[in-house]
């Protein structure tokens, strides 16, 4: 073998295969890893292993890679698997083929991080996160954006075509769990190496790995925000949470709202659409469109907003500021900035993002 010589021990297919391959040009060991239990296709594992070592400088430009036959024999892989991996690495510009000689590292270490950012949807506040994230990264990274629309099937499709192509995967894991199970998307997330995964907006304790996240704690956050506004809420006898059936809003919001009402002995109801307006009632609305309907109904009633009828909305926007709507919100700009900072500093931390109430005339 011209560039590599194997010095490791093969394990059977039930075990994690880890072999040390000697590269004379570098006077050192190069580590190739395969995990038969990983759902990531074998050719993608080859791509990911070689690409990562090129990007971090372990494999220098000009180093010769093992031939297709050598790599197939060394790791007990089908030739087609290795050919497919090398073809993708060539298409990505990481390696080149010299006729009659073999395959060589073509790319050099790239100082820029390649980041895949996956949102559940685009909205005014998601855009705040996005632009804050880009601004903080500056020229240190290139960022591609994908939208999974709350669908686990769409998310699986996105990840299958992109695993191994990026240094970091920044994911917003809000899904329509009525139709797709949490276990499904958790398993997809587990296929992403822990050191490459950053969760946004929501943490997932079910992921045991040491991952990064910049998240809200929805149940505790809404409880705390309402508790801080006890002086305003005390004039209302009833609280109503308008939580739509359709959508991928965190169910933890319901739990936090219910816990607050029980703890402070408030009559409460949870509705999936805007009800008729009742006096001495404060309404908490999650959906942007339903906020407009709620405000319209309140204005058409004989009750004065902020005195006889209270309105609280989720997530700050410029329009809500202009309409004097009280909001409970996280700091979306800081969320994007913190996620980018974790990546630039190569930190793996779970960070709780600030959450607070902005008091205005509607409460």
C-alpha positions as CSV (number, residue, x, y, z in Angstrom):
1,X,0.0,0.0,0.0
2,X,1.6,3.3,-1.1
3,X,0.0,5.7,1.3
4,X,-1.5,3.6,4.1
5,X,-0.7,0.4,5.9
6,X,-3.1,-1.2,8.3
7,X,-1.9,-1.9,11.8
8,X,-5.1,-2.4,13.6
9,X,-7.4,-5.4,14.3
10,X,-10.6,-6.1,12.5
11,X,-13.6,-6.7,14.6
12,X,-16.8,-8.5,13.6
13,X,-19.8,-6.7,12.4
14,X,-21.4,-6.5,15.8
15,X,-18.7,-4.3,17.2
16,X,-17.4,-0.8,16.6
17,X,-14.6,-1.0,14.0
18,X,-11.7,1.3,14.8
19,X,-8.5,0.9,12.9
20,X,-5.2,2.7,12.9
21,X,-3.8,3.3,9.4
22,X,-0.2,4.4,9.0
23,X,0.5,7.2,6.5
24,X,4.3,7.3,5.8
25,X,4.1,10.8,4.3
26,X,3.0,12.0,7.7
27,X,5.0,9.7,9.9
28,X,1.9,9.1,12.0
29,X,-1.4,7.3,12.4
30,X,-4.6,8.2,10.7
31,X,-7.8,6.9,12.3
32,X,-10.6,5.5,10.2
33,X,-13.9,4.7,12.1
34,X,-16.8,2.6,11.1
35,X,-19.8,1.8,13.3
36,X,-22.0,-1.1,11.9
37,X,-24.7,0.0,14.3
38,X,-24.8,3.5,12.8
39,X,-27.7,4.0,10.4
40,X,-25.5,6.3,8.4
41,X,-24.6,4.5,5.1
42,X,-21.1,3.1,5.0
43,X,-20.0,5.2,2.1
44,X,-21.1,8.3,4.0
45,X,-19.0,7.2,7.0
46,X,-16.0,7.0,4.7
47,X,-16.8,10.5,3.3
48,X,-17.3,12.0,6.7
49,X,-14.1,10.4,8.2
50,X,-11.8,11.5,5.3
51,X,-13.4,14.9,4.8
52,X,-13.2,15.8,8.5
53,X,-9.5,14.9,8.8
54,X,-8.8,17.0,5.7
55,X,-10.7,20.0,7.2
56,X,-9.0,19.8,10.6
57,X,-5.6,19.3,9.0
58,X,-4.9,15.7,10.0
59,X,-4.6,14.8,6.3
60,X,-2.4,17.2,4.3
61,X,-2.7,18.1,0.7
62,X,-0.9,15.6,-1.5
63,X,-1.2,12.6,0.8
64,X,-2.1,9.5,-1.1
65,X,-5.2,7.6,-0.1
66,X,-5.5,3.8,-0.2
67,X,-6.8,2.3,-3.5
68,X,-10.4,1.1,-3.7
69,X,-9.2,-2.5,-3.5
70,X,-7.0,-1.8,-0.5
71,X,-9.7,0.1,1.4
72,X,-12.3,-2.6,0.5
73,X,-10.1,-5.4,1.8
74,X,-8.9,-3.5,4.9
75,X,-12.4,-2.7,6.1
76,X,-14.3,-5.6,4.6
77,X,-16.4,-3.3,2.4
78,X,-17.9,-3.8,-1.0
79,X,-15.9,-2.1,-3.8
80,X,-19.0,-0.2,-4.9
81,X,-19.2,1.4,-1.4
82,X,-15.7,2.7,-1.6
83,X,-16.1,3.8,-5.2
84,X,-19.2,5.8,-4.2
85,X,-17.4,7.4,-1.3
86,X,-14.4,8.4,-3.4
87,X,-16.7,9.7,-6.2
88,X,-18.5,12.0,-3.7
89,X,-15.2,13.2,-2.2
90,X,-14.0,14.0,-5.7
91,X,-17.2,15.9,-6.5
92,X,-16.9,17.9,-3.3
93,X,-13.3,18.8,-4.3
94,X,-11.6,17.0,-1.4
95,X,-9.6,14.4,-3.4
96,X,-8.4,14.0,-6.9
97,X,-7.6,10.9,-9.0
98,X,-4.3,10.5,-10.9
99,X,-4.5,7.9,-13.7
100,X,-2.3,4.9,-13.0
101,X,-1.3,6.2,-9.6
102,X,-4.3,6.5,-7.3
103,X,-6.2,9.0,-5.2
104,X,-4.7,12.0,-3.4
105,X,-5.9,14.7,-1.0
106,X,-6.7,17.7,-3.0
107,X,-8.3,20.2,-0.6
108,X,-6.4,22.0,2.1
109,X,-7.6,22.9,5.6
110,X,-10.5,25.3,5.2
111,X,-10.5,28.0,8.0
112,X,-14.3,28.5,7.5
113,X,-16.8,26.3,9.3
114,X,-19.5,24.8,7.0
115,X,-22.8,25.0,8.9
116,X,-26.2,23.6,8.1
117,X,-29.0,25.5,9.9
118,X,-32.4,23.7,10.0
119,X,-35.5,25.6,11.2
120,X,-39.0,24.2,11.6
121,X,-40.4,27.2,9.8
122,X,-39.7,30.8,8.9
123,X,-41.3,33.6,10.9
124,X,-40.5,37.1,12.0
125,X,-38.7,35.9,15.2
126,X,-36.9,33.0,13.4
127,X,-35.5,35.6,11.0
128,X,-34.1,37.5,14.1
129,X,-32.3,34.4,15.2
130,X,-31.0,33.8,11.6
131,X,-29.6,37.2,11.1
132,X,-28.1,37.4,14.6
133,X,-26.4,34.0,14.0
134,X,-25.0,35.2,10.6
135,X,-23.8,38.5,12.0
136,X,-22.0,37.0,14.9
137,X,-20.2,34.4,12.7
138,X,-19.2,37.0,10.2
139,X,-16.7,35.7,7.7
140,X,-15.7,32.7,9.8
141,X,-18.4,30.4,8.4
142,X,-20.7,29.6,5.5
143,X,-24.3,28.8,6.4
144,X,-26.9,26.9,4.5
145,X,-30.6,27.1,5.6
146,X,-33.2,24.3,5.3
147,X,-36.8,24.1,6.6
148,X,-38.4,20.9,7.8
149,X,-41.9,22.3,8.3
150,X,-42.4,20.3,11.5
151,X,-42.2,17.0,9.5
152,X,-40.0,14.2,10.7
153,X,-40.1,12.7,7.2
154,X,-38.8,16.0,5.7
155,X,-36.2,16.3,8.4
156,X,-35.0,12.7,7.7
157,X,-34.7,13.6,4.0
158,X,-32.7,16.8,4.8
159,X,-30.3,14.9,7.1
160,X,-29.8,11.9,4.8
161,X,-28.6,14.2,1.9
162,X,-26.5,16.4,4.2
163,X,-24.8,14.2,6.8
164,X,-21.1,14.3,6.4
165,X,-21.1,17.5,4.3
166,X,-20.9,20.0,7.2
167,X,-18.8,20.8,10.2
168,X,-21.8,21.8,12.3
169,X,-25.6,21.0,12.3
170,X,-27.7,23.6,14.1
171,X,-31.2,22.2,14.5
172,X,-34.5,23.5,15.7
173,X,-36.3,20.3,16.9
174,X,-40.0,21.4,16.9
175,X,-42.0,18.6,15.2
176,X,-45.7,17.7,14.6
177,X,-45.6,14.9,17.1
178,X,-49.3,14.1,16.5
179,X,-48.3,12.4,13.2
180,X,-44.6,11.6,13.9
181,X,-43.2,10.0,17.0
182,X,-40.5,11.7,19.2
183,X,-38.5,8.5,19.0
184,X,-38.2,8.9,15.2
185,X,-36.6,12.3,15.2
186,X,-34.5,11.5,18.3
187,X,-33.0,8.6,16.4
188,X,-32.2,10.9,13.5
189,X,-30.5,13.5,15.8
190,X,-28.4,10.7,17.3
191,X,-26.9,10.0,13.9
192,X,-25.2,13.4,14.0
193,X,-21.9,13.3,15.9
194,X,-22.4,15.0,19.3
195,X,-19.5,17.4,18.7
196,X,-21.2,18.7,15.5
197,X,-24.8,19.1,16.9
198,X,-26.3,22.4,18.3
199,X,-30.0,22.5,19.3
200,X,-31.8,25.8,19.0
201,X,-34.9,26.9,21.0
202,X,-35.6,23.5,22.6
203,X,-33.3,21.2,24.5
204,X,-33.7,17.4,24.4
205,X,-32.6,15.6,27.6
206,X,-33.3,12.3,25.8
207,X,-30.1,12.9,23.9
208,X,-27.6,11.6,26.4
209,X,-24.6,12.9,24.5
210,X,-22.7,16.0,25.5
211,X,-24.3,18.2,22.9
212,X,-24.7,22.0,22.7
213,X,-28.0,23.7,23.0
214,X,-29.4,27.3,23.3
215,X,-32.9,26.7,24.5
216,X,-36.0,27.8,26.4
217,X,-37.6,25.8,29.2
218,X,-41.1,26.4,28.1
219,X,-43.0,25.2,31.2
220,X,-40.8,27.0,33.7
221,X,-40.5,30.1,31.5
222,X,-44.2,30.7,31.2
223,X,-44.8,30.0,34.9
224,X,-42.1,32.4,35.9
225,X,-43.2,35.2,33.5
226,X,-46.8,35.0,34.7
227,X,-45.7,34.9,38.3
228,X,-43.7,38.1,37.8
229,X,-46.9,39.7,36.5
230,X,-49.1,38.7,39.5
231,X,-49.7,42.4,40.3
232,X,-51.3,42.9,36.9
233,X,-53.0,39.5,36.7
234,X,-54.7,39.7,40.0
235,X,-57.5,41.9,38.6
236,X,-58.6,39.0,36.4
237,X,-60.7,36.1,37.7
238,X,-60.1,33.7,34.8
239,X,-57.1,32.9,32.5
240,X,-57.6,31.3,29.0
241,X,-54.7,29.8,27.0
242,X,-55.5,29.7,23.3
243,X,-53.3,26.8,22.0
244,X,-54.0,25.6,18.5
245,X,-54.4,21.9,17.7
246,X,-52.5,22.3,14.5
247,X,-48.9,23.4,14.7
248,X,-45.7,22.3,16.4
249,X,-45.9,24.5,19.5
250,X,-44.2,22.9,22.6
251,X,-46.8,21.1,24.8
252,X,-44.7,22.2,27.8
253,X,-46.4,25.6,27.4
254,X,-49.7,24.0,28.5
255,X,-48.1,22.4,31.5
256,X,-46.5,25.6,32.7
257,X,-49.7,27.6,32.2
258,X,-51.8,24.9,34.1
259,X,-49.2,24.8,36.9
260,X,-49.4,28.6,37.4
261,X,-53.2,28.6,37.5
262,X,-53.4,25.8,40.0
263,X,-50.6,27.3,42.2
264,X,-52.3,30.7,42.3
265,X,-55.8,29.4,42.4
266,X,-57.0,30.9,39.2
267,X,-59.9,29.6,37.2
268,X,-58.6,28.6,33.8
269,X,-59.4,27.0,30.4
270,X,-57.4,25.8,27.4
271,X,-59.0,26.5,24.0
272,X,-57.9,25.6,20.5
273,X,-59.5,28.6,19.0
274,X,-60.5,32.2,20.0
275,X,-63.6,32.0,22.2
276,X,-66.2,34.7,22.9
277,X,-64.8,37.5,25.0
278,X,-65.7,37.4,28.7
279,X,-65.1,40.2,31.3
280,X,-62.4,39.9,34.0
281,X,-60.6,37.4,31.8
282,X,-57.0,37.5,30.5
283,X,-56.2,35.6,27.3
284,X,-52.8,34.2,26.4
285,X,-52.5,33.6,22.7
286,X,-49.7,31.5,21.0
287,X,-50.5,31.8,17.3
288,X,-49.9,35.1,15.5
289,X,-53.1,34.9,13.3
290,X,-55.3,34.2,16.4
291,X,-53.9,37.3,18.1
292,X,-55.4,39.5,15.4
293,X,-58.8,37.7,15.8
294,X,-58.6,38.1,19.6
295,X,-57.8,41.8,19.4
296,X,-60.7,42.3,16.9
297,X,-63.2,40.5,19.1
298,X,-62.0,42.4,22.2
299,X,-62.4,45.8,20.4
300,X,-65.8,44.9,19.2
301,X,-66.9,44.0,22.7
302,X,-68.0,46.5,25.4
303,X,-65.0,45.6,27.6
304,X,-61.9,47.7,27.8
305,X,-58.6,46.0,26.9
306,X,-56.1,46.2,29.8
307,X,-58.8,46.7,32.4
308,X,-61.7,44.3,31.9
309,X,-60.0,42.1,29.3
310,X,-56.3,41.2,29.3
311,X,-54.2,40.0,26.3
312,X,-50.8,38.4,26.4
313,X,-49.0,37.2,23.3
314,X,-46.1,34.9,22.8
315,X,-42.9,36.2,21.1
316,X,-42.1,39.9,20.5
317,X,-42.5,41.6,17.2
318,X,-42.5,45.2,16.0
319,X,-46.2,45.0,15.3
320,X,-47.0,43.9,18.9
321,X,-44.9,46.8,20.2
322,X,-46.9,49.3,18.0
323,X,-50.3,47.7,19.1
324,X,-49.2,47.9,22.8
325,X,-49.6,44.1,23.3
326,X,-48.0,42.6,26.4
327,X,-45.7,39.7,25.4
328,X,-43.8,36.9,27.0
329,X,-40.8,36.2,24.9
330,X,-37.3,34.9,24.8
331,X,-34.4,37.0,23.5
332,X,-34.2,35.8,19.9
333,X,-31.2,37.9,19.0
334,X,-29.2,36.6,21.9
335,X,-30.2,33.0,21.0
336,X,-28.6,33.4,17.6
337,X,-25.6,35.2,19.0
338,X,-25.0,32.5,21.7
339,X,-25.2,29.6,19.2
340,X,-22.7,31.3,16.9
341,X,-20.4,32.0,19.9
342,X,-20.4,28.4,21.0
343,X,-19.4,27.3,17.5
344,X,-16.6,29.8,17.2
345,X,-15.2,29.0,20.6
346,X,-15.6,25.2,20.0
347,X,-17.6,24.9,23.2
348,X,-20.1,22.1,24.1
349,X,-22.6,23.6,26.5
350,X,-26.3,23.6,27.2
351,X,-27.3,27.3,27.7
352,X,-30.7,28.5,28.9
353,X,-31.7,31.6,26.9
354,X,-33.3,34.6,28.7
355,X,-37.1,34.7,28.9
356,X,-39.2,37.6,30.2
357,X,-42.4,39.6,30.0
358,X,-42.7,43.0,28.3
359,X,-45.5,44.9,30.1
360,X,-47.8,47.0,27.9
361,X,-51.3,48.4,27.9
362,X,-53.1,45.1,26.9
363,X,-52.7,43.6,30.4
